[in-house]
């Protein structure tokens, strides 16, 4: 924070406002070179690209291990593995770091040193905003020996992002966390009862208040609740450095912020080491670490007040009696606690108790719950007790809406209510949804037990597929394959969805060679493929740049009895893409990797995803994928522009196509020329798309 005294005073005021009312803020002009930030993101990607064997030596077990990598928050207690890979490294007071990939350690050392400087400046500003001298926080919390942990997260593309979560809602345990991302949105913060998507600003740092700062400020600054969502098109990388006090520092409310009458201490002191173990020894669930301590904290305060009352009674009694000695033993329940609800929770409670908005139907009441720990079951029962009727169809609708918002616990509670009141109303689809929800809320083990306990009559194609989907989503290849064989032995009729699940699994784990064997099985069983089947099959060949194989599949599609207008649109697009996209077979290495380090294989995979949705007429999906690709600042090739322009033109989206053509003309990595465009028009004409040809010609004038 620089400038004149007035400017600095304004910055400190703004910082305090952000900490108090939002719990997070962006920092620009921070002094960390953009090149170092980019090198750190690239280094993280390089680490996650290492083989499982290469990363094995970094698999830590204890929360205080200096280097740990894995796929979940706490493997010992978590039943659900989130859609991410992580690397956690203690970089201060001693610097630890993996020695792979080459050069990553050196870049990390420089980056961490620079982030420490930024953090110290922020701690100074926070000290001033709380009314202390600039060095107060630094001295009070022993930041010279403070714990600094680097956390790198990789969130790969998810085939069904609406059914997965990169990281569930949670708050951090330290003081401040400073975050950078690869310019791909995915971080959401909770503010005033709703989730807000944070769009990355280039060369900025996102800073959020953590639990220990909430405790130290005696609740004036609230730790921020945030989550990470995933997408189906691109890999997101985030890199956070969590800054905390030293392990043996006792964190409690700052003495200058406590007034026994108007501002009593809201939290109990606790060693940071103990709070860290408490936080990471449980499930990652909102701000539950602080919430769990509420009961103990209240008990402690009652004991303290009782002891104080007895003490003063003894003092009064002792003024008229002979001398006596009394010992007050210290309470051993030294947990830091949160005694007041967060602003969001207060708003939620108010919204639940008042219906001033006029929307006092059952759906509105359930949606006002917001936080997972609140019970949808209680809301439904209260609705019934008030004399209202509930249709099962209405509950199913509410459950679907909740699932779209990733509010799986409340959706599952609705299902539980239906079961408790009339299980005969459950359909096969209801049972399948319950398996999926149990997987998300309690883990695959619970879903497995539930499936095995079902009556034989409801172990149908849908319920079998639901559990197979859970295995595939968690990339549990062995379990999925065994269950797939069990499904074949069950004698149930198969459909394309089952085979698509296995194909999606093999694509996600890189076993693309197995996709063709699934297709062969589908053919032997005389099951009709759908467009997703063909897309996955084509993608498996494209992943190895086997363009001849792709062409053979396209030829086969024509003879499929299910061939329709959507399939024709899809086939035309793939054919145009192959013809004009300058693709080569895997025997050539010239196009395998471009200057930016992006592989042609990866680029083709995204292109085929765009083509699939174009075939299905999903313009909104195409918009999302293209936006995601551009946000990653991937260096686009002509084939990428061919793909997106062709898709928009065939869908009749002239304005969108024109915008992409303008982007193409401005591109520094793709050559836009009339010869190339003429070839594209010829390809449209050859496919019989004369109207599309005329539209393209019009846009080029």
Secondary structure, DSSP 8 states (H G I E B T S, - for coil): --S-HHHHHHHHHHHHHHHHHTSEEEE-S-S--HHHHHHHHHHHHHHHTS-HHHHGGG---STT-SEEEESSS-TTT-SS--S-EEEEEEEESS------STTHHHHHHHHHHHHHHHHHHHHHHHHHHTTS-TTHHHHHTTGGG--EEEEEEEE---TTGGG--SEEEE--SSSEEEEEE-S---EEEEETTEEEEE---TT-EEEEE-HHHHHHTTTSS----EEE---SS--EEEEEEEE---TT-EE---GGG-BTTTB---S--EEHHHHHHHHHTS---BTHHHHHHHHHHHHHHHHHHHHHHHHHHHHHHHTTS----------S-------S--HHHHHHHHHHH--TTS--SHHHHHHT--STTS-HHHHHHHHHHTT----HHHHHHHHHHHHHTT-HHHHHHHHHHHHHHHGGG--HHHHHHHHHHHHHHT-HHHHHHHHHTS-GGG--HHHHHHHHHHHHHTT-HHHHHHHHHHHHHHT----HHHHHHHHHHHHHTT-GGGHHHHHHHHHHTT----HHHHHHHHHHHHTTT-HHHHHHHHHHHHT-TT--HHHHHHHHHHHHHHHHTT---TT--TTSB-TTS-BHHHHHHHHHHHHHHHHTT-HHHHHHHHHHHHHTT----HHHHHHHHHHHHHTT-HHHHHHHHHHHHH-SSS---HHHHHHHHHHHHHTT-HHHHHHHHHHH-
